[in-house]
Amino acid sequence: DNSNPLNIREGNPNLKPSFTHNIGLDYNNYFELTRQSLVGRLSYNTTQNSIANRTEYNAETGGQRTRPENINGNWSVSGEIGFNTPLGNILSLNTSTSGSFNNQASYIYQNRETIKNNVKRTNLGERISLTLRLNNFDIRANGNINWSKTNSELVEASNQSTFNFNYGLSSTGNFENGFGFSTDINMSSRRGYSS
């Protein structure tokens, strides 16, 4: 498409097809005597011959030419483990820990040339809830924290380390006359963002 001479977009008949490969493991168990449950999962995926737009700039005209090209280096691994246990007859505790690592490859323009850049992102999270169950009444306190770190090999300005927090209370109840109620309150906050 050369309708805009300063921003020309091209196709690429030499592109190879992309293939995404995934492998995962899942574990799920319930312990009847203690009424506890344990779940876990682990997964890995990678994309062979990903497609990314590559932009070449012309310093003399100020224009650019963009075309899709194959790129390799996109992959991720993630895992999570969760545990649920009763605490006596009316309380239960639920917790989940998760983590992931992602490598994203792309093209950037730097020092008058287009080069490959890798952005690495690490995520860690913890979620916990405590539930009180009475005859016709439930109340739950919950909270979670997520940490994320992004690191670009070539663009330091995009590097950041952030935290996200969520916490709150919720409750439900049913009366004998058929009426019921449900209510919740939640708070979210963030740290480490540029704005």
C-alpha positions in Angstrom: 0.0 0.0 0.0 1.9 3.1 -1.2 -1.0 5.5 -1.0 0.9 7.4 1.7 4.6 7.7 0.4 5.8 8.4 4.0 4.2 5.2 5.3 4.5 2.4 2.8 3.2 -1.0 3.9 4.2 -4.2 2.1 3.3 -7.9 2.2 5.8 -10.6 2.4 5.4 -13.7 0.1 8.3 -15.4 1.8 6.7 -15.7 5.2 6.9 -19.2 6.8 3.8 -20.5 8.6 3.8 -20.1 12.4 3.4 -23.1 14.7 2.5 -22.9 18.4 3.6 -25.7 20.6 2.0 -26.3 24.1 2.6 -28.8 26.8 0.9 -28.8 30.2 0.7 -30.8 33.4 -2.3 -30.7 35.8 -2.7 -32.2 39.2 -6.0 -32.4 41.2 -6.6 -34.2 44.5 -9.2 -34.3 47.2 -8.4 -35.8 50.6 -11.6 -37.1 51.9 -10.6 -37.6 55.6 -9.4 -34.0 56.0 -11.7 -32.4 53.5 -8.7 -30.7 51.9 -8.0 -30.2 48.2 -4.8 -29.6 46.3 -4.5 -28.5 42.7 -1.5 -27.6 40.6 -0.7 -26.9 37.0 2.4 -26.2 34.9 2.4 -25.2 31.3 4.9 -24.2 28.6 4.3 -22.8 25.1 6.4 -21.5 22.3 5.7 -20.2 18.9 8.0 -21.1 16.0 8.2 -18.5 13.1 6.1 -15.8 14.8 5.2 -12.9 12.7 6.2 -9.3 13.6 6.1 -6.1 11.7 9.5 -4.8 10.8 9.8 -1.1 10.1 12.7 0.5 8.2 13.0 4.3 8.3 14.5 6.5 5.6 16.4 9.3 7.2 16.5 11.3 4.0 12.7 11.4 3.3 11.5 10.9 6.9 9.3 8.1 5.6 9.0 4.5 6.7 8.5 1.1 5.1 6.8 -1.7 7.1 6.5 -5.4 6.2 5.8 -8.6 8.2 8.7 -10.9 8.9 9.2 -14.1 10.8 10.8 -13.9 14.2 11.7 -16.5 16.8 12.0 -16.2 20.6 8.4 -16.0 21.7 7.8 -18.4 24.6 6.3 -18.6 28.1 6.1 -20.8 31.1 3.6 -20.6 33.9 2.5 -22.5 37.0 0.0 -22.4 39.8 -0.7 -24.3 43.0 -3.8 -24.0 45.1 -4.8 -25.4 48.5 -8.2 -25.4 50.3 -8.7 -26.6 53.8 -11.4 -26.4 56.5 -10.4 -24.7 59.8 -12.9 -26.3 62.2 -16.5 -26.7 61.2 -17.4 -23.2 60.1 -14.2 -21.7 58.7 -12.3 -22.6 55.5 -9.1 -21.3 54.0 -8.3 -21.1 50.3 -4.9 -20.0 48.9 -3.4 -19.9 45.5 0.2 -19.1 44.4 1.0 -18.4 40.8 3.9 -17.4 38.7 4.9 -16.9 35.0 7.7 -15.9 32.8 7.3 -14.6 29.3 9.8 -13.8 26.5 8.4 -11.6 23.7 10.5 -10.9 20.6 9.9 -7.9 18.3 11.7 -5.5 16.0 12.6 -2.0 17.0 14.4 0.9 15.3 17.4 2.1 17.2 20.6 3.9 16.1 19.4 4.1 12.5 18.8 0.4 12.1 16.0 -2.1 12.8 17.1 -4.8 15.3 15.5 -7.6 17.3 14.5 -6.8 20.9 13.4 -9.2 23.6 11.1 -8.1 26.4 11.1 -10.4 29.5 8.1 -10.3 31.9 8.0 -12.0 35.2 4.7 -12.3 37.2 4.2 -13.6 40.7 0.9 -13.7 42.5 -0.7 -14.8 45.8 -4.4 -15.0 46.5 -6.0 -15.9 49.8 -9.5 -16.1 51.2 -11.1 -17.0 54.5 -14.8 -18.0 54.6 -17.1 -18.2 57.6 -20.2 -20.4 57.0 -23.1 -20.4 59.3 -26.5 -22.0 58.7 -27.9 -19.5 56.2 -25.1 -16.9 56.2 -21.6 -16.7 54.6 -19.0 -14.0 54.9 -15.7 -14.0 53.0 -12.5 -11.9 53.4 -10.2 -12.1 50.5 -7.1 -10.5 49.2 -4.5 -10.9 46.5 -1.2 -9.3 45.5 0.5 -9.5 42.1 4.0 -8.4 41.3 5.2 -7.9 37.7 8.6 -7.0 36.4 9.2 -6.0 32.8 12.7 -5.8 31.3 13.5 -4.8 27.7 16.9 -5.6 26.4 17.2 -2.4 24.3 14.6 0.0 25.6 15.3 0.9 29.2 12.5 3.4 29.4 9.9 0.6 29.3 11.4 -1.3 32.2 9.2 -1.3 35.3 8.4 -3.2 38.5 4.8 -3.0 39.6 2.5 -4.2 42.4 -1.3 -4.6 42.2 -3.3 -5.2 45.4 -7.0 -6.2 45.8 -8.8 -6.9 49.0 -12.3 -7.0 50.3 -15.3 -8.6 52.0 -18.4 -10.2 50.7 -21.4 -11.8 52.3 -24.6 -13.7 51.3 -27.6 -14.8 53.4 -30.9 -16.5 53.0 -33.9 -16.1 55.2 -36.6 -18.7 55.9 -39.3 -16.6 54.2 -37.5 -16.9 50.8 -35.7 -13.5 50.9 -32.0 -13.2 50.8 -29.2 -10.7 50.4 -25.7 -10.4 48.9 -23.2 -7.6 49.4 -19.5 -6.9 48.8 -16.9 -4.2 49.2 -13.6 -4.3 47.4 -10.5 -2.1 47.3 -7.8 -2.0 44.6 -4.5 -0.2 44.6 -1.3 -0.1 42.5 2.3 0.8 43.0 5.3 1.3 40.7 3.5 2.7 37.6 4.8 5.8 35.9 1.5 7.7 36.1 
